[in-house]
Amino acid sequence: MTNSFFSKVPDFDYINRTDDGKSDGDYTRVKNFFKRAKIREDIFQNLSFFQKHTVQGDDRPDNVANQFYDDPRLDWVVLLSNNIVNIQSEWPMSQSDFNTYVTEKYKDENTLYNGIHHYEANEVKNSRDVVIIPSGARVSVGQSVSYYDYGLKQQVIVTDVALPVTNYMHEQKINDEKRNIFLLKPIYLNIVFDDLENIMEYKKGSTQFVSETLVRGDNIRLFE
């Protein structure tokens, strides 16, 4: 059995509406991409079925599948494991694509590299290592914090805890966050394969049913 996702997608006989489709029984066979696959909830919501992974460099889903499953055709398992539908916006961009994206978005190089998108805090802890302000929290420019330190038995004021985050840094962080994904552990692949076959299989009872892997659209072509 092939591991390619497209081999598992059932067929659909679609009425041929091109100029060369003249007769009632003229159909074009296509893949039925309205049949959407997913990992069932009891697996998807249980982290013990998955392993954390960081996408490296310009790796694509097929590269990750080849590294983790020794099969690049299981790229669809990588995507399903992370509920990724639109790979263009939900998968980390390659460095080349990222550079193109940010330069087109911000136009001006000075705005990209020097323009401030927002400010984030340096981590602030008291003398007992209790976090007062976590690192990365969004704050205002010139933000300060005042708190009573029970270890020092005095009021403490920390001034200007804000760090500027440029537009480039902001966009880079968004892209890098997409690198943190989960991968279904190989020992559970057969469960997903079996579930997928069940999801993709057509059931008897419909007038469009031809077989477990094929349905045929109703021909509503009107003739003069």
C-alpha positions as CSV (number, residue, x, y, z in Angstrom):
1,M,0.0,0.0,0.0
2,T,1.4,3.3,-1.0
3,N,1.8,6.0,1.7
4,S,1.0,8.9,-0.7
5,F,-2.0,10.9,0.5
6,F,-3.4,11.4,-3.0
7,S,-3.6,7.6,-3.5
8,K,-6.0,7.5,-0.6
9,V,-8.3,10.2,-1.8
10,P,-11.4,8.7,-3.5
11,D,-12.5,9.5,-7.0
12,F,-15.5,11.5,-8.2
13,D,-17.0,11.3,-11.7
14,Y,-17.7,15.0,-12.6
15,I,-19.9,15.9,-15.5
16,N,-17.7,17.1,-18.3
17,R,-18.8,20.7,-19.1
18,T,-16.1,21.4,-21.7
19,D,-17.0,21.9,-25.3
20,D,-16.0,18.3,-26.2
21,G,-18.5,16.9,-23.6
22,K,-21.5,16.2,-25.7
23,S,-23.3,13.2,-24.3
24,D,-25.3,12.4,-21.1
25,G,-22.7,9.9,-20.0
26,D,-19.7,12.1,-20.6
27,Y,-17.7,12.4,-17.3
28,T,-14.3,13.5,-16.2
29,R,-12.8,11.5,-13.3
30,V,-11.2,13.7,-10.6
31,K,-10.0,13.3,-7.0
32,N,-12.6,14.3,-4.4
33,F,-10.8,16.9,-2.4
34,F,-14.0,17.7,-0.5
35,K,-13.1,14.6,1.5
36,R,-11.0,16.2,4.2
37,A,-8.9,13.9,6.4
38,K,-8.0,14.6,10.0
39,I,-6.6,12.8,13.0
40,R,-9.3,11.7,15.3
41,E,-9.8,13.8,18.5
42,D,-8.8,11.2,21.1
43,I,-5.4,11.0,19.4
44,F,-5.0,14.7,18.4
45,Q,-5.7,15.9,21.9
46,N,-3.3,13.5,23.6
47,L,0.3,14.7,23.6
48,S,1.6,11.2,24.4
49,F,1.0,10.2,20.8
50,F,3.3,13.0,19.5
51,Q,6.9,14.1,19.7
52,K,8.1,17.7,19.6
53,H,10.1,18.7,16.6
54,T,11.8,21.9,15.4
55,V,11.8,22.5,11.7
56,Q,15.3,23.3,10.6
57,G,16.4,25.8,8.0
58,D,14.4,25.5,4.8
59,D,13.0,22.0,5.5
60,R,9.7,21.3,3.8
61,P,7.1,18.8,5.2
62,D,8.4,16.1,2.9
63,N,11.9,16.7,4.3
64,V,10.6,16.3,7.8
65,A,8.7,13.2,6.9
66,N,11.8,11.7,5.3
67,Q,13.8,12.4,8.5
68,F,11.2,11.2,10.9
69,Y,9.4,8.4,9.1
70,D,12.0,7.5,6.4
71,D,9.3,8.3,3.8
72,P,8.8,11.7,2.2
73,R,5.3,10.6,1.0
74,L,4.1,10.9,4.6
75,D,4.3,14.7,4.5
76,W,0.5,14.7,4.8
77,V,0.9,13.1,8.3
78,V,3.2,15.9,9.3
79,L,0.6,18.5,8.2
80,L,-2.4,16.6,9.8
81,S,-0.5,16.3,13.1
82,N,-0.4,20.1,13.2
83,N,-3.8,20.8,11.7
84,I,-2.1,22.7,8.8
85,V,-4.4,23.4,5.9
86,N,-2.6,26.3,4.2
87,I,1.1,25.4,3.9
88,Q,1.8,28.9,2.4
89,S,0.8,30.7,5.6
90,E,1.1,28.0,8.3
91,W,4.5,26.5,7.5
92,P,7.7,28.4,8.3
93,M,9.0,30.2,5.2
94,S,12.4,29.5,3.8
95,Q,15.0,32.2,4.3
96,S,14.7,33.3,0.7
97,D,10.9,33.5,0.9
98,F,11.0,35.2,4.2
99,N,13.4,37.9,2.9
100,T,11.1,38.5,-0.1
101,Y,8.0,38.6,2.1
102,V,9.4,41.2,4.6
103,T,10.9,43.5,1.9
104,E,7.6,43.5,0.0
105,K,5.6,44.1,3.1
106,Y,7.6,47.0,4.6
107,K,9.0,48.4,1.3
108,D,11.5,50.7,3.0
109,E,14.6,49.1,4.4
110,N,14.9,51.6,7.3
111,T,11.3,50.8,8.4
112,L,12.0,47.1,8.3
113,Y,15.2,47.1,10.3
114,N,14.8,50.2,12.5
115,G,11.1,50.7,12.7
116,I,9.8,49.7,16.2
117,H,6.8,47.3,16.1
118,H,6.3,47.1,19.8
119,Y,8.2,46.9,23.1
120,E,8.8,43.8,25.2
121,A,9.9,43.5,28.9
122,N,13.2,42.3,30.3
123,E,12.4,39.7,32.9
124,V,12.1,41.3,36.3
125,K,12.5,39.1,39.5
126,N,12.5,39.9,43.2
127,S,15.3,38.8,45.6
128,R,13.5,35.4,46.0
129,D,13.5,34.7,42.2
130,V,9.7,35.3,41.9
131,V,9.0,36.7,38.5
132,I,7.4,40.1,38.7
133,I,7.3,40.7,34.9
134,P,8.0,37.8,32.5
135,S,10.4,38.2,29.7
136,G,8.7,39.0,26.4
137,A,5.5,40.6,27.9
138,R,4.4,43.6,25.9
139,V,4.9,46.8,27.6
140,S,4.9,50.5,26.9
141,V,8.0,52.5,26.0
142,G,9.8,53.7,29.2
143,Q,7.8,51.2,31.2
144,S,8.8,50.9,34.9
145,V,7.6,48.6,37.7
146,S,7.3,49.1,41.4
147,Y,6.9,46.3,43.9
148,Y,7.6,45.5,47.5
149,D,10.4,43.0,47.9
150,Y,9.8,40.9,51.1
151,G,13.3,39.4,50.9
152,L,14.8,42.9,51.0
153,K,12.0,44.3,53.1
154,Q,11.7,47.4,51.0
155,Q,10.0,48.9,48.0
156,V,11.8,48.4,44.7
157,I,11.5,50.4,41.5
158,V,12.9,49.1,38.3
159,T,12.9,51.7,35.5
160,D,12.7,51.3,31.8
161,V,12.2,47.6,31.5
162,A,11.1,47.9,27.9
163,L,13.2,46.6,25.0
164,P,12.4,47.7,21.4
165,V,11.3,45.0,18.9
166,T,11.9,46.0,15.3
167,N,9.5,45.1,12.5
168,Y,12.2,42.6,11.3
169,M,12.5,41.0,14.7
170,H,8.7,40.7,15.0
171,E,8.3,39.0,11.7
172,Q,11.3,36.7,12.4
173,K,9.7,35.6,15.7
174,I,6.4,34.8,14.0
175,N,8.2,32.7,11.4
176,D,10.3,30.9,14.0
177,E,7.3,30.1,16.2
178,K,5.9,28.1,13.2
179,R,9.0,25.9,13.4
180,N,7.8,24.3,16.7
181,I,5.6,21.4,15.6
182,F,4.4,18.0,16.8
183,L,5.0,14.7,14.9
184,L,2.9,11.6,15.3
185,K,5.1,8.9,16.7
186,P,5.8,6.2,14.1
187,I,4.2,3.4,16.2
188,Y,0.8,5.0,15.7
189,L,0.9,5.4,12.0
190,N,-1.2,2.4,11.2
191,I,-4.0,3.7,13.4
192,V,-4.1,6.9,11.3
193,F,-3.9,4.9,8.0
194,D,-6.9,2.7,9.1
195,D,-8.9,5.8,10.1
196,L,-8.1,7.6,6.9
197,E,-9.3,4.6,4.8
198,N,-12.6,4.7,6.8
199,I,-13.0,8.4,6.3
200,M,-12.2,8.3,2.6
201,E,-14.5,5.3,1.9
202,Y,-17.8,6.0,0.3
203,K,-20.8,4.3,1.9
204,K,-23.7,2.7,0.1
205,G,-27.1,4.3,0.2
206,S,-26.5,7.4,-2.0
207,T,-27.8,7.5,-5.6
208,Q,-24.3,8.7,-6.5
209,F,-22.6,5.6,-5.1
210,V,-20.7,3.6,-7.6
211,S,-18.1,1.8,-5.4
212,E,-16.2,2.4,-2.1
213,T,-13.7,4.6,-4.0
214,L,-16.0,6.2,-6.6
215,V,-19.2,8.3,-6.7
216,R,-20.7,9.9,-9.8
217,G,-22.3,13.4,-9.9
218,D,-25.9,13.7,-11.1
219,N,-26.0,14.9,-14.7
220,I,-28.2,18.0,-14.9
221,R,-27.0,19.0,-18.4
222,L,-29.9,20.5,-20.3
223,F,-30.1,20.0,-24.1
224,E,-31.8,22.3,-26.5
